[in-house]
Amino acid sequence: MKTHFCIPVSQRRPDALGGRYVLYSVYLDGLLFCRVRYSQLHRWNEQLQRVFGSSLPPFPPKYYLAMTTSMADERRAQLEQYLQNVTADPNVLRSDVFIEFLKLAQLVLSCTQKICTEWLPTASTELEMETSNTFNITAEKAFLDIFLPNGRSVNIEILTSDSAERVLEVVSHKLRLSRELVGYFGLFLIRFYKEGSLSVVKKLADFELPYVSLRSSEVQNCKVGLRKWYLDPAFDSVLMGCRSAVELLYMQAVQDIEKEWIKPTQGQRQELEALQKENNQTKFLQLCQEVQHYGYMQLDPCHCDSPEPGCRAVLSVGNDEINCCITLPDNRTQDVVFQMSRVKCWQVTFLRTLLDMDGPQRTLNQNLELRFQYSEDSHWQWFIIYTKQAFLLSSCLKKMVSEKMAKLAAENTEMSQARQRLQMGQVHQAAEFQTRGK
């Protein structure tokens, strides 16, 4: 599935020779990720071609004459499409060529922000993406706080160039989490409010640099947090044999109850409180499996277009469904559940492109919509959600789809193995019968 890269804006900048070039602002999940030139992306594509050949999507062609405004906008759209298509291949996403380029691009953004609020039009800042020595960038040692669901943090020593995948390994090792279970957790940018509430801003991509993303983000009171990253509550059973994993699941479950993200009945709440006093984490989590919306990701209050445009809504996503609690115009509430098996497709759209001026413009996630096509009564219809967390919602939908596909693949493998065992048993019985007959 495609990664949420977009290039909503570009800027013309003067170069050292008196000419001008276009600088493209690349956003990932609605937050500024890096700024690059066409020539840098072109060289990157050539490097990728040497590894992956003709399997890559077509790269936008060069223009040898001065570009008009419409030509420049067309190239911007083509580069955006290229980034989205090239990241649809998981082999490309895992390749060193892909990761090193984006790592350097993000590091350069961090370095230039330390120096000034805009790019210096000198040859030394032209971002020649061949090696880190080209821009004299050296990864530095740094300390990063990773916040746990119970409010405390784990301070780890990292390099500023460490990816989210690497940082997750470091903090998991410090928490004594079994190595084979690390993939069930993820790092998130989380916004904390004074009144005690919190909002998940985004899931950090494996190739993203958490230290840089945190420093470059203009979302106030934002921290890097550790949370489980699966939306099928049944996966809890895989983690129950690891004490550290159980403790992390327990912390998150307690937090989700306190934030009213999951909704136990009065009876369930009393049982959970009793188990919490006993610190019986395993039974606490087993009971949570029966609680409404356990293991779901809850989004901030937003708006939707159904049953009437502008209705307020609260979304909880998990367990192969989208649960939407809608407040009707007469203030009555209505719960609408969309099963993922009936969702055909979805897309995130910018309702309005924010101008990227020389000032510190970072986020584009205030004017977004996510719309998905849903089958109901044998008819396909669109349901639109207006939310600043549209990219996070899309990531959750992708996660549920991938979990469903993995589960079906596992079931098919088990069925195939069962058929093979049955056939082998039948052959063995036939051979034994023939032996006895002789």
N, C-alpha and C positions, 0 to 999 in steps of 0.2 A: 504494500500500500504506500501511497505517496506521502512524503513528509510535508509539513505545513510551511514550506518556504514561499515567500512572496516578495515582489519588488514593487511596492505601490508608488514609490517616488524616486526621482533621480535629480541630479544637480549638475550644471555646467560649472567647471572650475578652471581657472587659469593655470597653465603649466610653466615650467622654468624657462621655456624658450619663447614665451609670449603667445603661444597658442592656447587652445582650450580643449578640455576633455570632459567626458561625462562620468560622474561618480554615481554608482547605483547603491541605494540603501537596501540591504537584504534583511528581511524580517523573518524570524522563526517563531511560530505560534503567537504572532502579534507583537513580539518584542524585537527591538533592534538587535541584530546578530552581528553584522559586519557591513563595511562599505568597500566596494571593489569596482575596478574598471573593467571594461570589455576585454582589453588585452590580457588581463590577468585570468579572467574566466576562459578566454580562448586558449591560453597556454595550458591551463588546467585540463581543458577538454582534450588537448593533444596528449597529455600524460595519461589520461584515462583511456584514450583510444589505443595507446601502446599496450595496455593491459587487457582491455575488454573488446577491442576491435569494433566491428560493425554492429554489435549488439546495443551500442549507445544510441540514444535519440539524436536527431539532427541538431547541430549547433547553428545558431543564427549566423548568416554570412557577413563578411566584412563589407563595409562601404568605403570606397576609395575617393568619393567626392563628399563635400560638406553635406551633413544631414539636415534635412528640414525638421520642423517640430513634429510633424506627423511621422516621419521616418524614425526619429528618436523615440517616440512613444511606442511605435511598432516594435523596435528593438527591445525596449524595456519589457514589453509583454512577452516577446519571444524568449528572452533570457529567463523570465519568471517561469514560463512553461518548461523550459529546458531543465531548470533546477528541480521542478516538481517531478518531471518524468525520469530524470536520471536517478533520483532517490527512490523510485519505485522498485528498483532492483536491489534486493537485500545484499547481493554480492558486492555491489558498488558501495553500499553503505558501510560494509565491514572492511573495505580495502584501505590500505595504508595511504594510497594516493588521495583518496577522498578525505580521510580523516585529517591528514597532515595539512592539507590546503586550508580546510575550514578552521583548524586549530590555529594556524598562523594568522588567518584573517581576523579571527576573534581576538587574538593576542594584540594585533596591531591596533584594533579599535580601542582596546583597554589602554594601550600605551599612549595613543594620541589624546585620549580623554584626560590622562594625567598631565599632559603638556598644555593643552588648550582645548577650547570648546569647538574648534573647527579644524579642518585639515590644513596643514601648511602647504602651500603650492610650491614645494621645492623638490628637487630630484631625490632627496633622501627619504621622502615619504611617498614615493610612487608605488610602494608595495610590490616589489619584484618577488613573486611567490616561489622562487626556486628553493632557497634555503633561508633559515632564520638569520644567518649571518648577513644577508642582504639588507635587512633593516636593523641590524645590530640589536636583535631582541634575544635576551637571555632569560630563560625560565628562572624565576626566583622562588626561594622557599617562603612559605606563608602558612599561617594558621587559619583554620576555618572551623566555625562552630556548626555542627549538624544537630538540629533540634529534633527531639523525640516527642511522641504524642503526649507524654506525661509532663511536658514543660521543661524538663532539664535538657542540657545539651552535651554533646560529646565534642571535645576540642581535638582536632587532628592536625598533624603537620603534613603539608602537601607541597607540590610545586604548582605555580600559577598555571602551568600548561597541562595539569592533570585533567583528564576527561571525567565526566560524570560516572562512567563505568569504573574508572580507576578509583575515584573518591569513594564510590559505594563499596568497593572491595576493601579499602582501607578501614572505613568505619565499621563494616561488617566484621572484619577481623578483630577490631578493638572490642566489639560487643560479643565476640565469641560465637558468631552466627555460623552455622555449618556452611562450608563453601558451596555445596550443591544447592543450597536454598537461597543464595544471594539474589538469583534472578526473580524471586517472588517479591522483591522489594524494589523501591525506586526512590530517587531524589526529586523533590518538588520545591518550587518557589512558592512560599506561603506568606500571605500577608496577615499580620496580627494587628488587631484593633485594640484601642484603649479599654473598651468595655469588656474585653475578654473574648470576643468572637474572632473567628479567623476565616480566611478565604484562600482556597487553593488557586494560585495563579496559573501554574502550568507544571507539567511533568518535564523534567530536564531530559533532553535526548542524550543517548549514550555518548555521542561524540562532542557534546557541549561541555564547556569549561565552567563548572559551577562558580569558581572564585571570580571569574570575569563576568559571568552573567549576573551575579549578585551585585557587583560593583557598578556595572553599566546600566542596570535596571533603575528606572525612576519611580517604580512602584514603592510608595512609602512603607516603612516598617516591614520590609520584606526580609525573610530569612530562608535558608535552605533547610528543609525538613525531610525526615525519613518516614515513609509510609509504605504499607504493603501495596503492591501494584498487580493486583488481579481483581476481577469483578465477579468471579464465580465463587460464592462462599464455600462451595464443596472443596476447594483447594486447601482450606484450613487443615484438612485431615493429613495432607502431605507434610505439614510443618509440625505436627503435634509431638513428634519424637525429639525435637530440639528445644531445649529449655529456653535458650535465648530467643528463638523464634516465637515460642508461646508467650514469652514476656512482652515482646513487641506487639503481637496481636492483641494481647490483653490491654496494654496501654492504649492502643488505638480504639478498641471497643469501648473502654471507659470514657475516653474523650468524646467519641461519637454520641454516647448516651448523654453526656453532660451538655453537648452542643445541640442536642435534640435532632441529630442527623439520623439516628435510628430510634424507633418508637416502640418500646416495650409496653405491654398492658400493665395495669396496676399490679396484678398478680405476678407477672414476670419481673417487674421492677423490684418487688419485695424479695423475690428469690435471688435476684442478681445482687441486691444490696447485702443479703446474708452471705452469699458466696464471696463477695468482695471483702467483707469483714474477716472471713476465714482465710482470705488470700488463696482461695481454691481457683486458680486461674484456668485449669483445664475444664472443670465443670462449668465455670462461668462462660467460657467460649462455646462449650457444647450447648448450653441453654440459649446463647445468642443466636445460634443457627435457626431458632424458632421465632426470633424477633423480627418484626417488620423492618425492612430496609437494612438489615445487617449486611455489611460488606459492600454497601452502595457508596458511590461518590455523590455527595449533595452539592449542588451549585447555589450560588447566591440568588436571591429573588430577582426575577426577570419578567419579561412580558412575552405573550404569544398572540397568535392571530385567531385562535379558536376558543370557544364558539363565537366570539366577537373580537375584532381587532382591539389591541391594547389591554387585554385581560392580564392581570398579574398572575404569576406562576412561580412555583418552586419545583425544581427538577431533582429527582434522585435516580441515579443511573447504576444498574447492576443486575446480576442474576438474569442476564439475557433480556432485559426490558428497560424501557424508559418510563418512569413513573412521574406524572405531571399533576401536581395539585394546583388547580386553577381557581382563582377568586373571580366569581362572576360579577357583573355590574351591580347586582343587588346584595353583594357581599357574602352570598352563599359560596361554599367551596365545593368543588367537584374533582374527584380523582379520575384521571384518564391514564390508562396503561397501554403502552405501545410495545408489542412483542417484537424483538429484533428479527425474528423469522419472517415478519411481514414488512420489514423495511427493505426497500429495493436499493436506494442510494441516498446520499446526502451531500450537501455542499455548504461551505462557509463563504459568505459574501461581505465585502466592505460596503456599508451603506453610504459612506462618504470618505473620500481619501483626504487625510490630513496633510497639510502642506509641510514639507520638511525644510524649514527655514534654517538659517545658520545657528539659531539658538538650540537649546538642548531638547529636541523632539525625540522621544524614544518609543512611546507606546502607541499602538494603533487599534487597541482592543476595546475602545469605548463605543464604537459605532458598527457593530457586527450583527449578523444574523446567521443562524444555521437553519436550513430547511431540509427536511427529509421527506421522501416519497413513501407513502404507506398504503398498504392494501386493506381496505375495509369494505365488506359486503361486495366483494369481487370488483371493486373499483379502486383505481389508484388516485390518491389525492396528496397534496402537499400540506405539511404542517410546518409553520414557521415559528422559530424561537428567537427573540431579540435578547442577546446576552453578551456581556463583555467577556464571558468565558466560553465563547463559541469554539475556540480552538481546543480548549480542555475537553469540552463535550465531544468534539470530533475524535479526540484521542481515546476517550472512553468507549465510543462506539467502535472504533477500530480494534480496541483491546477485546471487547466482547466478541467481535467477529472472529478474531484470531484464536481466542480460547475455544470458541465453538468448533472451528475448523480442526484445531488440535485434538479436541475430544472425539470428533467424528473419525479422524485419522487413526486414533488409538483404538477406537471401537472396531474399525474395519480391520486393523491389524490383528486384534484379538479374535475376530470372527474367522479371519483367514487362517490363523494358527489353529483355531478349534477345528476347522474343516480338515486341515492337514493331519491333525491328531486322529480325527475320526477316520479318515481314509487309511492312515497307517494302521489303525486298529482293525479295520475291516480286512486289509491285506494280511495282517498277522493272523486273524481268525481264519481266513480262507486257506492260508498256508498250513495252519495247524490242522484244519479239517482234512486237507489233502493228505497230510502225514498220517493221520489216524486211519484214513481210508486205505492206505497202503498196508 
